[in-house]
């Protein structure tokens, strides 16, 4: 696969991902009788629909684009506003009725008025753009993921409300869908000239650039499952991402903040209006704040409160979040800010209007996270394992009446396991789990113990016929790992995963099941390693050298020692790499006294060698100066693994 040092797709991860759609989608199956019955049963126990969400998700609508397709400079589509226009009427048997209801409200797009001087652009990306009228221009909070969709959103704002410059940009937190479109709304030159302020929580730059550097390859591949990348929206395809329709494509950008906020209660007068901030770092994101727009009595809850339960540990992978702190932040929001607010808005989903409604909505989500945390810890301390806790815990009736507590994004099952991991790690204290066989070898032994492949397949078919898809997929996944070329097992496993996807209330559980089925039918999808130049420029050299070291293969390098001096002329930065038979060590701040080779030139050319594995000679031709043992330097580059471009998940 050709790799370029730019961004070609978008993901919640700072390192963007893109995948190719699979022809295997043509092989999808209808809902089974068991699935149809399960959907009917689920519909029968849902809380009363009410009118709140239907009303609030459309309240204040002013306008949207006449052309639903947003394109990049090359004319390629990066977003389709009408992607979920098909969600009307009653849910089909292939979609959980609760998720179908959710998407009926989440599919709306356009410019919406929240108060006299606050608006939101919704449905142009996974996230919302909030716009506040300042004295001289627009204050933009969370400029979406991509430059193209952000530009389209601002064009809609100016066309509808009147042309004004952007006077300030606020990043609520350090995830890419809340800053990546910034170059679509402001020019970096205006920031440099002091014409536009960029405000973010303390620690924003470090967190925005570092979350996915070390584990980027694995996160990007897993994120393709989480967001259903390559799946087509539809009754047998993806049904969004729970907190939005999808993640936009296009160009990811980043402009560094000009000021940061460190404490709850800090205020800033921004373009004539007072904003008060609540620091919630360590909950949904490692650097995050909420914003109280004081003159308008509007509270932006960023992403700690949305129209769904969130993830304590994202399926794509991340550090486990602190559920107890999350609940405390929600309590503070419900008691300190909601009583002063005429509406509570979020950076995803739709607003909640009214003081009492907003307070109750935040309090209900506080209680949901607190119940999940406390009951997980309670069970954990009496000896239950993460799997046992996840099986037993469910949304209690007293909290189930609030639709936003339901698991369209995060789930009780996944989050209970995450809380267990937060406190105790993955190990359940059962010694048999200390040193088990790895998956393929264990699968071979399991299939042999069952009585062979035919016996395992027969048992799986029986389980499928009973509608026990969990057990059938367990059996079949072992068979596929034991015999990777067993076509019948792969086909049946795809069918089993598909039915579980149809039955999932969580949009991202559905995505993962259906992505797995697609992979089994059509082969693993490709993942792009392309990266935003803005993000590359913002990542520290020390972190990039450490990241390169995670791809060092000492068995290919041998036992020799090599010291490389790096003079990064464009950044006026000195660094070094020291390789030996075991590790690759990066150092920043001073040059080594006796290097074997010295490399001098712009950092981009050095990174092209380290990450894109461009030959030393090619980089010399591009202007990189190499003094000393160029052959040894090439040997080091050869000993680095390529940046991963995807790997099998449901096959060995």
Secondary structure as UniProt FT lines:
FT   HELIX           23..27
FT   HELIX           33..44
FT   HELIX           52..56
FT   TURN            57..60
FT   STRAND          61..63
FT   STRAND          69..71
FT   TURN            73..74
FT   STRAND          77..80
FT   TURN            81..86
FT   TURN            93..94
FT   HELIX           97..106
FT   STRAND          110..115
FT   TURN            116..117
FT   STRAND          118..122
FT   STRAND          129..133
FT   STRAND          138..141
FT   HELIX           147..161
FT   STRAND          166..171
FT   HELIX           176..178
FT   TURN            179..181
FT   HELIX           182..184
FT   HELIX           188..192
FT   TURN            193..194
FT   STRAND          197..201
FT   TURN            202..203
FT   HELIX           204..210
FT   TURN            211..215
FT   HELIX           216..226
FT   TURN            227..230
FT   TURN            235..236
FT   STRAND          259..261
FT   TURN            264..265
FT   STRAND          267..270
FT   TURN            271..272
FT   STRAND          273..279
FT   TURN            281..282
FT   STRAND          288..293
FT   HELIX           294..296
FT   STRAND          298..300
FT   TURN            302..304
FT   TURN            315..316
FT   HELIX           323..332
FT   HELIX           333..337
FT   HELIX           338..340
FT   STRAND          343..345
FT   STRAND          352..353
FT   HELIX           355..381
FT   TURN            382..383
FT   HELIX           386..392
FT   HELIX           397..400
FT   HELIX           403..405
FT   HELIX           412..424
FT   HELIX           431..433
FT   HELIX           439..450
FT   HELIX           453..466
FT   HELIX           469..482
FT   TURN            484..485
FT   HELIX           487..503
FT   HELIX           507..522
FT   HELIX           533..538
FT   HELIX           541..549
FT   TURN            550..551
FT   HELIX           554..557
FT   STRAND          562..568
FT   TURN            569..572
FT   STRAND          573..579
FT   STRAND          584..588
FT   TURN            593..594
FT   STRAND          597..601
FT   HELIX           603..612
FT   HELIX           616..621
FT   TURN            622..623
FT   STRAND          625..628
FT   HELIX           630..638
//
